[in-house]
């Protein structure tokens, strides 16, 4: 009986300690929010994401992006004859890049098929457009829920779908060009200059592309400047995402492909695309949070009628 009572007292004391620490952490968080607008915006984004079901939206976006990348890669490999090693010098660790693993997997399937290039271009092109429409639909709902607006009646925009495909192709080309420029640089100073220059160019390109996409998706009547914070977050986050793919996901995919084949590459690709989906949702939520707080400050500072 005494041991049971001591156990209950210990559990009660531990619970009080945890509750005190949680309360202290919340108090410190509120103080940090009052001092730093960045912390206040981050907390606002997290709190806005809870009712939006961020994980579900990110998973849906990851699946739609996966369904888009497969036919797009098939068009490039089987239809246009692109290879993972075209125009690139061989070197250690080249096979660990996730892009090369995807292209090699598609190329292996294309070599076992008796279909010609025209079939790959036609069927793969139609599948790419259909999959891009699915990605646009998920992004449409991401922005509808983030901005909390009524969804528009028109669901499909052909120009937006084609623009998404062109943006993905442009981003891939810019990434490949940046990799070639970094590989061709020699000397520490030259390598650092090329690295900073290519990273800045990629940030500008990604920010402009995401800004244009956000402007075309559902939103309230806000100026284009209200979409800049999310575009910058997306651009910077994409570079971090690309670094994570290079350092972590690509080696994991290389090891998984050696054991499970193309299934291992697909699994690792889906996990990495889920993180990309979280980034896209966070960019939309950041714009909505900052605009909502700006409107609230304007209402508070407005003179009484």
Residue pairs with C-beta under 8 A, 6 or more apart in sequence:
29 39
29 43
32 39
33 39
33 40
33 43
34 40
40 293
41 286
41 289
41 290
41 293
44 289
44 292
44 293
45 282
45 285
45 286
45 289
48 146
48 285
48 288
48 289
49 281
49 282
49 285
52 145
52 146
52 281
52 285
53 145
54 278
54 281
54 282
54 285
55 278
57 138
57 141
57 142
57 145
57 277
57 281
58 274
58 275
58 277
58 278
58 280
58 281
59 274
59 277
60 138
60 277
61 135
61 138
61 139
61 142
61 273
61 276
61 277
61 280
61 281
62 270
62 273
62 274
62 276
62 277
63 270
63 273
64 131
64 134
64 135
64 137
64 138
65 135
65 273
65 276
65 277
66 266
66 269
66 270
66 273
67 131
67 134
68 128
68 131
68 132
68 134
68 135
68 168
69 102
69 269
70 106
70 131
71 124
71 125
71 127
71 128
71 131
72 124
72 128
72 131
72 165
72 168
73 102
73 103
73 106
74 106
74 109
74 110
74 120
74 124
74 127
75 120
75 121
75 124
75 125
75 128
76 82
76 103
77 83
77 103
77 106
77 107
77 110
78 106
78 107
78 109
78 110
78 113
78 115
78 117
78 120
78 124
79 117
79 118
79 120
79 121
79 124
79 125
80 117
80 121
81 117
82 103
83 103
83 107
84 99
84 100
84 103
84 104
84 107
85 94
85 100
87 180
88 94
88 180
88 183
89 183
91 183
94 100
95 101
95 104
95 254
96 250
96 251
96 253
96 254
97 246
97 250
98 245
98 246
98 249
98 250
98 253
98 265
98 268
98 269
98 272
99 172
101 250
101 253
101 254
101 257
101 265
102 265
102 269
105 257
105 262
105 265
108 262
109 262
110 120
128 165
129 161
129 162
129 165
132 161
132 162
132 164
132 165
133 156
133 161
135 164
136 156
136 157
136 160
136 161
136 164
137 155
137 156
139 213
139 217
139 280
140 151
140 155
140 217
140 218
141 151
142 217
142 280
142 281
142 284
143 214
143 217
143 218
143 219
143 284
144 150
144 151
144 218
146 281
146 284
146 285
146 287
146 288
147 218
147 219
147 220
147 284
147 287
147 288
148 288
149 218
149 219
149 220
151 218
152 218
157 216
160 213
160 216
163 212
163 213
163 216
164 213
167 209
167 212
167 213
170 205
170 209
171 205
171 206
171 209
174 201
174 202
174 205
175 202
175 242
177 198
178 198
178 199
178 201
178 202
181 194
181 198
182 191
182 194
182 195
182 198
185 191
185 193
185 194
185 195
199 239
202 235
202 238
202 239
203 232
203 235
203 236
203 239
204 235
205 235
206 231
206 234
206 235
206 238
206 239
207 228
207 231
207 232
207 234
207 235
208 231
210 230
210 231
210 234
210 235
210 283
211 224
211 227
211 228
211 231
214 227
214 230
214 231
214 283
214 284
214 287
215 224
215 227
219 227
220 291
222 291
226 287
226 290
226 291
226 294
227 287
229 286
229 287
229 290
230 283
230 284
230 286
230 287
231 283
233 279
233 282
233 283
233 286
234 279
234 280
234 283
237 279
237 282
237 283
238 276
238 279
241 272
241 275
241 276
241 279
244 272
244 275
245 272
249 268
249 269
249 271
249 272
252 268
253 264
253 265
253 268
253 269
255 264
256 263
256 264
256 265
256 267
256 268
257 264
257 265
258 264
260 267
